[in-house]
Amino acid sequence: MRGIQSAKIYQVGKEYRRVADGFSRSITEERMKCHFSIVGASDGLLAEAEILRVTLEVLDGLKLGAYSIKINHSLISRGLLEVCRVPEKLWRRLAKAINNISKVYLTP
């Protein structure tokens, strides 16, 4: 990268995607995309924490009301299991179970 060690990239713009419309046809959808990423070496989970901070600032600034953010990061999951003193031999099974929770859809 010509001497650049790291970079923060902010992108806001239109994105076009081809999607099925339910009638065996493909249509193009226009969406607004906001993207923030940090490229290069980082100090542990510092980059992830900064991305989360930026996300919270944007969502709070939009005043959308209540929202939830789902985080799927193996190091964070491992840290939570460690802090909760879960035996290491159970980590793999628990991580798999936790990962599957987000794939279950419940209707009230």
C-alpha positions as a Markdown table, in Angstrom:
| # | Residue | x | y | z |
|---|---|---|---|---|
| 1 | Met | 0.0 | 0.0 | 0.0 |
| 2 | Arg | 2.9 | 2.4 | -0.8 |
| 3 | Gly | 4.1 | 2.9 | 2.8 |
| 4 | Ile | 0.6 | 3.1 | 4.3 |
| 5 | Gln | 0.4 | 0.8 | 7.3 |
| 6 | Ser | -3.3 | 1.1 | 8.0 |
| 7 | Ala | -6.4 | 3.0 | 6.8 |
| 8 | Lys | -10.0 | 3.7 | 7.8 |
| 9 | Ile | -12.4 | 3.6 | 5.0 |
| 10 | Tyr | -15.9 | 5.2 | 5.1 |
| 11 | Gln | -18.2 | 4.6 | 2.1 |
| 12 | Val | -21.8 | 5.8 | 1.7 |
| 13 | Gly | -23.6 | 5.3 | -1.6 |
| 14 | Lys | -26.1 | 3.4 | -3.6 |
| 15 | Glu | -25.8 | -0.3 | -4.2 |
| 16 | Tyr | -27.7 | -2.4 | -6.7 |
| 17 | Arg | -28.4 | -6.1 | -6.2 |
| 18 | Arg | -30.2 | -8.7 | -8.3 |
| 19 | Val | -32.8 | -10.6 | -6.3 |
| 20 | Ala | -35.5 | -13.1 | -7.1 |
| 21 | Asp | -39.0 | -11.6 | -7.0 |
| 22 | Gly | -40.9 | -14.8 | -6.2 |
| 23 | Phe | -42.2 | -15.3 | -9.7 |
| 24 | Ser | -39.0 | -16.9 | -11.1 |
| 25 | Arg | -37.8 | -13.5 | -12.3 |
| 26 | Ser | -34.8 | -11.5 | -11.2 |
| 27 | Ile | -35.2 | -7.8 | -10.4 |
| 28 | Thr | -32.7 | -5.1 | -9.4 |
| 29 | Glu | -33.1 | -3.5 | -6.0 |
| 30 | Glu | -31.5 | -0.2 | -5.2 |
| 31 | Arg | -30.3 | 0.1 | -1.6 |
| 32 | Met | -28.4 | 2.7 | 0.4 |
| 33 | Lys | -25.1 | 1.2 | 1.7 |
| 34 | Cys | -23.0 | 2.6 | 4.5 |
| 35 | His | -19.7 | 0.9 | 5.0 |
| 36 | Phe | -16.9 | 1.4 | 7.5 |
| 37 | Ser | -13.8 | -0.7 | 7.7 |
| 38 | Ile | -10.3 | -0.6 | 9.2 |
| 39 | Val | -7.5 | -2.1 | 7.0 |
| 40 | Gly | -4.1 | -3.1 | 8.3 |
| 41 | Ala | -2.6 | -4.3 | 11.6 |
| 42 | Ser | -4.6 | -3.5 | 14.7 |
| 43 | Asp | -4.1 | -3.8 | 18.4 |
| 44 | Gly | -6.2 | -6.9 | 19.4 |
| 45 | Leu | -9.9 | -6.1 | 19.5 |
| 46 | Leu | -9.4 | -2.4 | 19.3 |
| 47 | Ala | -10.5 | -2.1 | 15.7 |
| 48 | Glu | -13.6 | -4.1 | 16.4 |
| 49 | Ala | -14.5 | -1.9 | 19.3 |
| 50 | Glu | -14.0 | 1.2 | 17.1 |
| 51 | Ile | -16.3 | -0.2 | 14.4 |
| 52 | Leu | -19.0 | -1.0 | 17.1 |
| 53 | Arg | -18.6 | 2.6 | 18.4 |
| 54 | Val | -19.1 | 4.1 | 14.9 |
| 55 | Thr | -22.1 | 1.8 | 14.3 |
| 56 | Leu | -23.7 | 3.0 | 17.6 |
| 57 | Glu | -23.1 | 6.7 | 16.8 |
| 58 | Val | -24.7 | 6.3 | 13.4 |
| 59 | Leu | -27.7 | 4.4 | 14.6 |
| 60 | Asp | -28.2 | 6.8 | 17.6 |
| 61 | Gly | -27.9 | 9.7 | 15.2 |
| 62 | Leu | -30.6 | 8.4 | 13.0 |
| 63 | Lys | -33.0 | 8.3 | 16.0 |
| 64 | Leu | -34.6 | 5.0 | 14.8 |
| 65 | Gly | -35.7 | 4.0 | 18.3 |
| 66 | Ala | -34.7 | 0.7 | 19.9 |
| 67 | Tyr | -32.4 | -1.6 | 18.0 |
| 68 | Ser | -30.2 | -4.6 | 18.6 |
| 69 | Ile | -26.8 | -5.5 | 17.3 |
| 70 | Lys | -25.7 | -9.1 | 16.9 |
| 71 | Ile | -22.0 | -9.8 | 17.1 |
| 72 | Asn | -20.5 | -13.0 | 15.9 |
| 73 | His | -16.8 | -12.9 | 16.8 |
| 74 | Ser | -15.0 | -16.0 | 18.0 |
| 75 | Leu | -12.5 | -14.1 | 20.2 |
| 76 | Ile | -15.3 | -12.3 | 22.0 |
| 77 | Ser | -17.2 | -15.5 | 22.4 |
| 78 | Arg | -14.2 | -17.3 | 23.8 |
| 79 | Gly | -13.5 | -14.4 | 26.2 |
| 80 | Leu | -17.1 | -14.6 | 27.5 |
| 81 | Leu | -16.8 | -18.3 | 28.1 |
| 82 | Glu | -13.5 | -17.8 | 29.9 |
| 83 | Val | -14.9 | -15.0 | 32.1 |
| 84 | Cys | -17.9 | -17.2 | 33.0 |
| 85 | Arg | -15.4 | -20.0 | 33.9 |
| 86 | Val | -16.9 | -22.5 | 31.4 |
| 87 | Pro | -14.5 | -25.5 | 31.2 |
| 88 | Glu | -12.5 | -25.3 | 28.0 |
| 89 | Lys | -13.6 | -28.8 | 26.9 |
| 90 | Leu | -17.1 | -27.4 | 26.5 |
| 91 | Trp | -16.2 | -24.3 | 24.4 |
| 92 | Arg | -16.5 | -25.9 | 21.0 |
| 93 | Arg | -20.0 | -27.3 | 21.6 |
| 94 | Leu | -21.2 | -24.1 | 23.3 |
| 95 | Ala | -19.8 | -21.9 | 20.5 |
| 96 | Lys | -21.6 | -24.0 | 17.9 |
| 97 | Ala | -24.9 | -23.8 | 19.9 |
| 98 | Ile | -24.6 | -20.0 | 20.4 |
| 99 | Asn | -23.9 | -19.6 | 16.6 |
| 100 | Asn | -27.1 | -21.6 | 15.8 |
| 101 | Ile | -29.3 | -19.4 | 18.1 |
| 102 | Ser | -29.2 | -16.6 | 15.5 |
| 103 | Lys | -30.5 | -18.9 | 12.8 |
| 104 | Val | -33.6 | -19.8 | 14.7 |
| 105 | Tyr | -36.6 | -17.7 | 13.9 |
| 106 | Leu | -39.5 | -17.5 | 16.4 |
| 107 | Thr | -42.8 | -15.8 | 15.8 |
| 108 | Pro | -44.9 | -14.5 | 18.7 |
